[in-house]
Amino acid sequence: MKDYLVKALAFNGEVRAYSVRSTNIVREAQERHDTWKDASAALGRTLTAAAMMGAMLKGEEKLTLKVEGNGPLGYILADSNAKGEVRGFVLNPHVQSERNKHGKIDVAKAVGTVGTISVAKDIGMREPFTGAVPIVSGELGEDFTYYFAVSEQTPSSVSVGVLVNPDHTILASGGFIIQILPGASDECITKIENRLKSIKPVSTLIEEGLSPEEILYEVLGKEEVKVLETMDVKFQCQCSRERIEGALLSVGKHELQLMLEEDGEAEVKCHFCNEPYHFTGEQLQGLINQL
């Protein structure tokens, strides 16, 4: 099944909602970066949230989401845009530990419970808009919920989940974001709070095979949801050989000369997608000649 995202309104426009199936995105990230189960779960949750946050943008706008805790993962970085394209990586992909007391992957231990979550939005202004909040749990869903409440003053509920097979491959991934809009009635808010308390974990909904629309129906009630738009989402890196050449040129003539003398060639990997770019000695010399 393909990955896609749903944008919706609920309760006669008092609530904005997003839901996504991100299984293929997370699967490709796991394969490209060889992430182990804890890293897969944390990176997958971040990519899932980034995909939904990207869907809140318009046109050529884009954002960068960074999770930097004190756990063994180091930091997680994800980029997304309004076109449904998302990419990301984790600093230390080979992290796994015993399951937590609930029998689940211990994402909080991998991420850490001290640190920050920051979002930089490029909306076409001279400088990007950046918001940052402290990590509150390390489970990420709660942390993204806190980000929306504090940095964007939007009461939200964020739930993201990733199911990882014993061999580290990805079984399923997805999530939802529910946002209370200005003017929402107390009755509406109470209904949503009660439904959120009784709903199954999003990972269970994913395991049961629910579509993004069906996840929103479970969270909000089918009769209350009005789907506005569906859009495909995918893992899509923005790297290219031309960009890598630009990065090599930026290190300067001296460093390039050292590469040529010591190794006779160079291989550069993109952090976001792990794609290798090889440069022969002749090609390195060509870059040096441009400086």
C-alpha positions as CSV (number, residue, x, y, z in Angstrom):
1,M,0.0,0.0,0.0
2,K,1.2,3.5,-0.8
3,D,1.9,6.2,1.7
4,Y,-0.5,9.1,1.8
5,L,-1.7,11.9,4.0
6,V,-5.2,13.2,4.8
7,K,-6.1,16.7,5.7
8,A,-9.5,17.2,7.3
9,L,-11.8,19.4,9.4
10,A,-14.0,18.1,12.2
11,F,-16.8,19.3,14.5
12,N,-18.1,21.9,11.9
13,G,-14.7,23.5,11.5
14,E,-13.7,23.7,15.1
15,V,-10.9,21.1,14.7
16,R,-8.2,20.7,12.1
17,A,-6.8,17.2,11.6
18,Y,-4.0,15.4,9.8
19,S,-3.3,11.7,9.5
20,V,-0.7,9.8,7.5
21,R,0.5,6.3,6.6
22,S,4.3,6.6,6.5
23,T,5.3,2.9,6.3
24,N,7.2,3.2,3.0
25,I,9.0,6.5,4.1
26,V,10.3,4.9,7.2
27,R,11.1,1.6,5.5
28,E,13.3,3.5,3.0
29,A,15.0,5.5,5.7
30,Q,15.7,2.2,7.6
31,E,17.2,0.6,4.6
32,R,19.3,3.6,3.6
33,H,20.7,4.2,7.0
34,D,20.7,0.7,8.4
35,T,18.9,1.7,11.5
36,W,18.4,-0.7,14.4
37,K,15.0,-1.0,16.1
38,D,15.3,1.9,18.6
39,A,16.8,4.2,16.0
40,S,14.1,3.1,13.5
41,A,11.3,3.8,15.9
42,A,12.6,7.3,16.9
43,L,13.6,8.3,13.3
44,G,10.3,6.9,12.0
45,R,8.2,8.9,14.5
46,T,10.1,12.0,13.6
47,L,9.7,11.5,9.9
48,T,6.0,10.9,10.4
49,A,5.5,14.1,12.4
50,A,7.6,16.0,9.8
51,A,5.5,14.8,7.0
52,M,2.3,16.0,8.7
53,M,3.9,19.3,9.7
54,G,5.1,19.8,6.1
55,A,1.5,19.4,4.9
56,M,0.7,22.5,7.0
57,L,2.9,24.6,4.7
58,K,2.1,26.1,1.3
59,G,3.8,26.4,-2.1
60,E,7.6,26.2,-1.9
61,E,7.8,26.5,1.9
62,K,9.8,23.8,3.8
63,L,10.9,23.0,7.4
64,T,13.6,21.3,9.3
65,L,12.8,19.4,12.4
66,K,15.6,18.5,14.9
67,V,15.3,16.3,18.0
68,E,18.4,16.6,20.1
69,G,18.3,14.7,23.4
70,N,20.8,13.2,25.8
71,G,20.2,9.6,24.7
72,P,22.5,7.4,22.7
73,L,20.9,8.3,19.4
74,G,22.5,11.8,19.4
75,Y,20.3,13.9,17.3
76,I,17.6,13.3,14.6
77,L,17.2,15.6,11.7
78,A,14.2,15.6,9.3
79,D,13.3,17.9,6.4
80,S,9.8,18.2,4.8
81,N,7.9,20.4,2.5
82,A,4.4,21.2,1.3
83,K,4.7,18.7,-1.6
84,G,4.7,15.6,0.6
85,E,8.5,15.1,0.4
86,V,10.4,14.1,3.5
87,R,13.9,13.0,4.3
88,G,15.9,12.5,7.5
89,F,18.6,10.7,9.4
90,V,19.8,9.9,12.9
91,L,23.3,10.5,14.1
92,N,23.8,7.1,15.6
93,P,21.7,4.5,13.7
94,H,22.9,1.4,15.6
95,V,21.0,1.8,18.8
96,Q,18.8,-0.8,20.4
97,S,18.1,-1.8,24.0
98,E,15.7,-4.0,26.0
99,R,12.0,-3.2,25.7
100,N,10.5,-0.9,28.3
101,K,8.1,-2.1,31.1
102,H,5.2,-2.0,28.7
103,G,7.0,-4.4,26.3
104,K,7.5,-1.7,23.7
105,I,10.6,-0.2,22.1
106,D,12.1,2.3,24.6
107,V,12.2,5.4,22.4
108,A,12.5,7.7,25.4
109,K,15.7,5.9,26.5
110,A,17.1,6.1,23.0
111,V,16.2,9.8,22.5
112,G,16.9,10.9,26.1
113,T,14.6,13.0,28.4
114,V,16.8,16.1,28.5
115,G,17.3,18.2,25.4
116,T,15.4,20.3,22.8
117,I,13.1,20.0,19.8
118,S,13.4,22.7,17.3
119,V,11.6,23.5,14.1
120,A,13.0,25.9,11.5
121,K,10.4,27.0,8.8
122,D,11.6,28.5,5.6
123,I,8.5,30.5,4.4
124,G,10.3,32.7,2.0
125,M,11.4,35.4,4.4
126,R,15.0,36.6,4.8
127,E,15.4,34.4,7.9
128,P,13.6,31.2,8.8
129,F,11.1,31.2,11.6
130,T,12.5,29.0,14.4
131,G,10.8,27.6,17.5
132,A,12.3,25.4,20.1
133,V,11.0,23.7,23.2
134,P,12.5,21.4,25.8
135,I,12.0,17.6,25.5
136,V,9.3,16.6,28.0
137,S,9.2,12.8,27.7
138,G,11.5,11.6,24.8
139,E,8.6,9.5,23.5
140,L,8.2,12.2,20.8
141,G,4.4,12.3,20.4
142,E,4.1,14.1,23.7
143,D,7.1,16.3,22.8
144,F,5.6,17.4,19.4
145,T,2.3,18.0,21.2
146,Y,4.2,20.3,23.6
147,Y,5.9,22.1,20.7
148,F,2.6,23.0,19.2
149,A,1.2,24.2,22.5
150,V,4.2,26.4,23.5
151,S,5.9,27.5,20.2
152,E,2.8,27.8,18.0
153,Q,0.1,28.4,20.7
154,T,-2.0,25.7,19.0
155,P,-3.6,23.2,21.4
156,S,-2.8,19.8,19.7
157,S,-2.6,16.1,20.2
158,V,0.2,14.4,18.3
159,S,0.4,10.6,18.1
160,V,3.1,8.8,16.0
161,G,3.9,5.1,15.9
162,V,6.3,2.7,14.2
163,L,6.2,-1.1,14.3
164,V,9.6,-2.7,13.8
165,N,10.1,-6.4,12.9
166,P,12.6,-8.5,14.8
167,D,15.0,-8.3,11.9
168,H,14.9,-4.4,12.1
169,T,12.7,-4.0,9.0
170,I,9.6,-1.8,9.2
171,L,6.2,-3.4,9.6
172,A,4.1,-0.3,9.6
173,S,4.2,3.4,10.5
174,G,1.8,6.3,10.8
175,G,0.3,8.9,13.0
176,F,-2.2,11.8,13.4
177,I,-2.3,15.4,14.6
178,I,-5.5,16.9,16.0
179,Q,-5.6,20.7,16.5
180,I,-8.2,22.8,18.3
181,L,-9.0,26.0,16.4
182,P,-9.8,29.3,17.9
183,G,-13.4,29.5,19.0
184,A,-13.9,25.8,19.5
185,S,-16.6,25.1,22.1
186,D,-16.0,23.5,25.5
187,E,-18.3,20.7,24.4
188,C,-16.2,20.0,21.4
189,I,-13.0,20.0,23.4
190,T,-14.5,17.7,26.0
191,K,-15.6,15.2,23.4
192,I,-12.2,15.1,21.8
193,E,-10.5,14.7,25.2
194,N,-12.7,11.8,26.1
195,R,-12.2,10.0,22.8
196,L,-8.4,10.5,23.1
197,K,-8.5,8.9,26.5
198,S,-10.3,5.8,25.2
199,I,-8.7,5.3,21.9
200,K,-6.2,2.5,21.1
201,P,-2.5,3.4,20.7
202,V,-1.9,4.6,17.1
203,S,0.6,1.7,16.6
204,T,-2.3,-0.7,17.3
205,L,-4.5,1.1,14.8
206,I,-1.8,0.8,12.2
207,E,-1.3,-2.9,13.0
208,E,-5.0,-3.4,12.5
209,G,-4.6,-2.0,9.0
210,L,-6.6,1.3,9.4
211,S,-6.2,3.9,6.6
212,P,-5.4,7.5,7.5
213,E,-9.1,8.3,7.1
214,E,-10.1,5.5,9.3
215,I,-7.6,6.6,12.0
216,L,-9.3,10.0,12.0
217,Y,-12.7,8.3,12.2
218,E,-11.5,6.4,15.3
219,V,-10.1,9.5,17.0
220,L,-12.9,12.0,16.2
221,G,-15.9,10.0,15.1
222,K,-16.8,9.3,11.4
223,E,-19.8,11.5,11.5
224,E,-17.7,14.5,12.6
225,V,-14.9,14.3,10.0
226,K,-14.9,16.1,6.7
227,V,-11.9,15.1,4.5
228,L,-10.6,18.1,2.6
229,E,-7.7,16.6,0.7
230,T,-5.4,13.6,0.3
231,M,-1.8,13.8,-0.9
232,D,0.9,11.3,-1.6
233,V,4.0,11.4,0.7
234,K,7.4,9.9,0.1
235,F,11.0,9.8,1.1
236,Q,12.7,12.2,-1.3
237,C,16.1,13.7,-0.9
238,Q,17.2,17.0,-2.5
239,C,20.8,16.0,-3.0
240,S,22.5,15.9,-6.4
241,R,26.0,15.6,-7.8
242,E,25.9,19.3,-8.5
243,R,25.2,20.1,-4.9
244,I,27.9,17.7,-3.6
245,E,30.3,19.4,-6.0
246,G,29.4,22.7,-4.5
247,A,30.0,21.3,-1.0
248,L,33.4,20.1,-2.1
249,L,34.3,23.5,-3.6
250,S,33.3,25.2,-0.3
251,V,36.0,23.3,1.6
252,G,38.7,25.2,-0.4
253,K,41.6,24.6,-2.7
254,H,44.0,23.4,0.1
255,E,41.7,20.7,1.4
256,L,40.8,19.4,-2.0
257,Q,44.5,19.3,-2.8
258,L,45.1,17.2,0.3
259,M,42.4,14.8,-0.7
260,L,43.9,14.4,-4.1
261,E,47.5,13.9,-2.8
262,E,46.5,11.5,0.1
263,D,43.7,9.4,-1.4
264,G,43.8,10.1,-5.1
265,E,40.0,10.2,-5.1
266,A,37.0,11.1,-2.9
267,E,33.6,9.7,-1.9
268,V,31.0,11.9,-0.3
269,K,27.8,10.5,1.2
270,C,24.7,12.6,1.7
271,H,23.7,12.7,5.4
272,F,20.0,12.6,4.6
273,C,19.8,9.7,2.2
274,N,23.3,8.0,2.5
275,E,23.7,8.1,-1.3
276,P,27.4,7.9,-2.2
277,Y,29.0,10.3,-4.7
278,H,32.4,9.2,-6.1
279,F,35.0,11.6,-7.5
280,T,38.0,10.4,-9.4
281,G,41.4,12.1,-9.1
282,E,40.8,13.7,-12.5
283,Q,37.4,15.1,-11.3
284,L,39.0,16.4,-8.1
285,Q,41.6,18.1,-10.1
286,G,38.9,19.7,-12.2
287,L,37.3,21.1,-9.1
288,I,40.6,22.4,-7.9
289,N,41.1,24.2,-11.2
290,Q,37.8,26.0,-10.7
291,L,39.2,27.7,-7.5
